Amino acid sequence: MFKSLALVAITVLVLSVPYHSFANTEISKQYKEKLDTIKNSESVCMDKADTTVDMHDCLSKSHSELDALLNESYRTLRSAVKEDKVYFDALKTEQLAWIKLNKAIIDNVFKTGGGGSLDSINAGGISNHIFINRIELFISLLIAQE
């Protein structure tokens, strides 16, 4: 129940934040290219992985790169909206809530499976997909509307 309410709250926060248009098309393209590179590298690595240790290494490397890109795109978006205090504050509040929800989801995935090595792989893969979706949201918010 708590998880459902938290997800609804996050969705409401995201949808209630005004959709701003920014002249950051070039930056957005760079972020999209970086994201595509990370996703492709992870896919190639996972295809070559023979053991759960190999898979964990692939997911960990991707996660580090995704985390850096998420932070970079978030900082860029915050910088782009700094003049709009309401949007700026709402974005920060929503991001902090997203971080807590993401952690709760991943902890639940890991614990539900019993905490074994395959559960770690499953949780890592889900976490990476959650990060990818978040980065894509930030990219879309940075793209200038023509």
C-alpha positions in Angstrom: 0.0 0.0 0.0 2.8 2.4 1.0 4.6 1.8 -2.3 1.5 2.4 -4.3 0.9 5.7 -2.5 4.5 6.7 -2.9 4.4 6.0 -6.6 1.2 8.0 -7.0 2.7 10.9 -5.0 5.8 10.9 -7.3 3.7 10.8 -10.4 1.6 13.7 -9.2 4.7 15.7 -8.4 6.2 15.1 -11.8 3.0 16.0 -13.5 2.4 19.1 -11.4 5.8 20.5 -12.2 5.3 22.9 -15.2 6.7 21.7 -18.4 9.3 24.3 -19.3 10.9 24.7 -22.7 14.6 25.3 -22.7 17.1 26.0 -25.5 19.3 23.0 -24.6 18.9 21.0 -27.7 22.6 20.4 -28.1 23.1 19.4 -24.5 20.1 17.0 -24.8 21.6 15.4 -27.9 24.9 14.9 -26.0 23.1 13.3 -23.0 21.1 11.1 -25.4 24.3 9.9 -27.1 25.9 9.2 -23.8 22.8 7.3 -22.6 22.7 5.3 -25.8 26.4 4.4 -25.5 25.9 3.3 -21.9 22.9 1.1 -22.8 24.8 -0.4 -25.8 27.9 -1.1 -23.7 25.8 -2.8 -21.0 24.0 -4.9 -23.6 27.3 -6.1 -25.2 28.8 -6.8 -21.7 25.8 -8.8 -20.6 25.8 -10.8 -23.8 29.4 -11.8 -23.1 29.0 -12.4 -19.4 29.4 -16.1 -18.4 28.8 -15.8 -14.7 26.8 -13.8 -12.2 30.0 -12.1 -11.2 30.5 -11.0 -14.8 26.9 -9.8 -15.0 27.3 -7.9 -11.7 30.4 -6.2 -13.1 28.5 -5.2 -16.2 25.6 -3.8 -14.3 27.8 -2.0 -11.7 29.9 -0.3 -14.5 26.7 0.8 -16.2 25.2 2.0 -13.0 28.2 4.2 -12.2 28.0 5.7 -15.6 24.2 6.2 -15.4 24.5 7.7 -12.0 27.0 10.3 -13.3 24.8 11.1 -16.3 21.7 11.4 -14.1 23.5 13.8 -11.8 24.9 15.8 -14.7 21.5 16.0 -16.5 19.7 16.9 -13.2 22.2 19.7 -12.5 21.8 21.0 -16.0 18.0 21.0 -15.7 18.2 22.8 -12.3 20.5 25.4 -13.8 18.1 26.0 -16.6 15.2 26.6 -14.2 17.0 28.5 -11.5 15.1 31.7 -12.3 11.7 30.0 -11.7 11.8 29.4 -7.9 8.6 27.4 -7.8 9.8 25.0 -10.6 13.3 24.9 -9.1 12.0 24.0 -5.6 9.4 21.5 -7.0 12.1 19.8 -9.0 14.4 19.4 -6.0 11.5 18.1 -3.8 10.5 15.6 -6.5 14.0 14.4 -7.1 14.6 13.8 -3.4 11.3 11.8 -3.3 12.4 9.9 -6.4 15.7 8.9 -4.8 13.8 7.5 -1.7 11.3 5.6 -3.9 14.0 4.2 -6.1 15.9 2.9 -3.1 12.7 1.3 -1.6 11.9 -0.4 -4.9 15.4 -1.9 -5.3 15.5 -3.0 -1.7 12.2 -4.7 -2.1 13.2 -6.5 -5.3 16.4 -7.7 -3.6 14.7 -8.8 -0.4 11.6 -10.4 -2.1 13.9 -12.8 -4.0 15.8 -13.8 -0.9 18.9 -11.8 -1.5 20.9 -14.2 -3.6 23.3 -13.4 -6.4 20.6 -13.6 -9.1 18.4 -11.3 -7.0 21.3 -8.9 -7.0 21.5 -9.1 -10.8 17.7 -8.6 -11.1 17.8 -5.6 -8.7 20.8 -4.1 -10.6 19.0 -4.4 -13.9 15.8 -2.9 -12.6 17.8 -0.1 -11.0 19.6 0.7 -14.2 16.3 0.8 -16.1 14.8 3.2 -13.5 17.9 5.4 -13.9 17.5 5.3 -17.7 13.9 6.4 -17.5 14.8 9.2 -15.2 17.6 10.4 -17.5 15.2 10.3 -20.4 12.7 12.4 -18.5 15.4 15.0 -17.8 16.5 15.0 -21.4 12.9 15.6 -22.6 12.6 18.5 -20.1 15.7 20.0 -21.6 14.7 19.8 -25.2 13.6 23.1 -26.7 10.1 23.1 -28.1 9.9 24.4 -31.7 
